[in-house]
């Protein structure tokens, strides 16, 4: 884990919760009628979490990306739950869906930037097939049956 990005991600999460009840947010509602600012807000959070969990090329695995996404979605759910207790705010399922959209956009972005993530699962499957050749024969028989 990268300590710099860990601190930055923690400060960003703190900012999300701290600014939820801020008077700074109410003028933004006029500028943001459909809550679309949730998408870049949680996209940036997901990028920070990915940079925290995957600091180098050797730690670049799909499971770490999924963990970063799950943490971002958990923060989104907790933020909406927290907002349900604030008198000036209300919780919304649509906001959580917009947050999830930001997380998914980051996944598509990183998948395009790092093609090694695309093939990591297929490489593992090829390794299993070379270690256990009988599985390759079963796969060939299953493909024939589908045709």
N, C-alpha and C positions, 0 to 999 in steps of 0.2 A: 504494500500500500504506500502511496505517495503522501507524506505528511503535509506537504503544501496544499495539495488538492483536497485532502481530508479536512483540513481546517477551513478551506474555502467553501467546501460543500456544507459543513456544519454551520458556518456563518450564514450561508444562503438559506438553509432550512430555518435557522433562527429568524432571519429576516422575513421569511414567508409568514411565520406565526406572529411575529412582533408587529408587522405592518397590517395584519388582518383587522385590527381594531384602531388603526391610525386615522386621524382626520385627513391625512394625505390621500387616502383611498377614495373618499366620497367624490371629489372632483373628477377622478378617473372614470367613475361610472358614466358620466355624460359622454366621455370620449370613447368608452368601451361598452356600448349598449348590449352586445351579445356575448360578453365575457370572453372574447377571443384572445385576450391577453394571457389567458391560462395556458394556451398552447406554447408560446415561446418561453413563458415562465418555467414550465415543467420540462421543456426541451433543454433549457440551460441547466436545470438541476440534474437531469439525466446525463448530460455531457460531463458535468463535474463529478458525478458518481462513477461514470465509466473511467474517467481519468484517475480517479482515486483507486478503483479496483484493478485497473489494467495499466500500470505505469510503464510497462515495457513490452517489447515484442514477444518475449517468452511467456508472459502472463496473459496474452491475448487469446482468451478462450470464450466460446459461446456461453458457458455457464456463468461467467463473470458479468457478461452483458445482461443476461437474464436477471441475475441478482441485483444489478444496478436498476433495472426497470422495476423490479418488485419493490425495492426500497422507495423509488420515486412514487409509485402508485400508493404505497403505504402512507407516505407523507401526504399525498393528495387526500386520501380518505381521512386521515387524522386532522388535516386542516379543515375539511368540510365539517367534521364532527365538532371541532373547536368553534367554528363559525356559528354552529347551531345554538351555542350558548351566549353569543354576543348580541346585544340588543340592536345594534346598527347593521348587523349582517344576517344572512340566512344561508342555510346549507342547500345545496342543489346537486342532484344527480348529474345534471347536464355539465356542471363544472367539473365533476370527476371524469366524465367522458371526454371533455376537452383536454384535461390533464393527461389522460391516457393517449389521446391523439398526439400530444407533444412527445410523449415517451416513444410511441411507435414511429414517429418521424425520425427520431434520433437513431432508432434501430435500422431503418432503411438507409439513412445517411451513412452510418458506420459500415453497413453491409456493402454499400457501394464503394466506400473508401478503402476497405480492407477485404479484398477478394479472398484472402486466406480463410476468413470466417465462413464464406460460402461453402468451400470444399472440405472443411474440417470434419464434418460428419461423414461425407462420402469417403474420405481417406481412412477414417476409422473402420468403416464397413469393408473397404478393400483389404485392410490389414487382417480383419477377422477372416475374410475369405481366403487369404493366402495361408493363414495359420491353420484353418480348418477347411480343406478343399471340398469336403462333403457338403458343406453349406452352399458352396457355389453350384454344385450339381442340383441341390434342392431348389435353388433359385431359378435355374434354367428350366427345370420341370414345371415349376409354378408359372413361369412366363409362357410356356407352351400351352398350358391349360387355359390361360386367359385368352389366347388367340382362338 
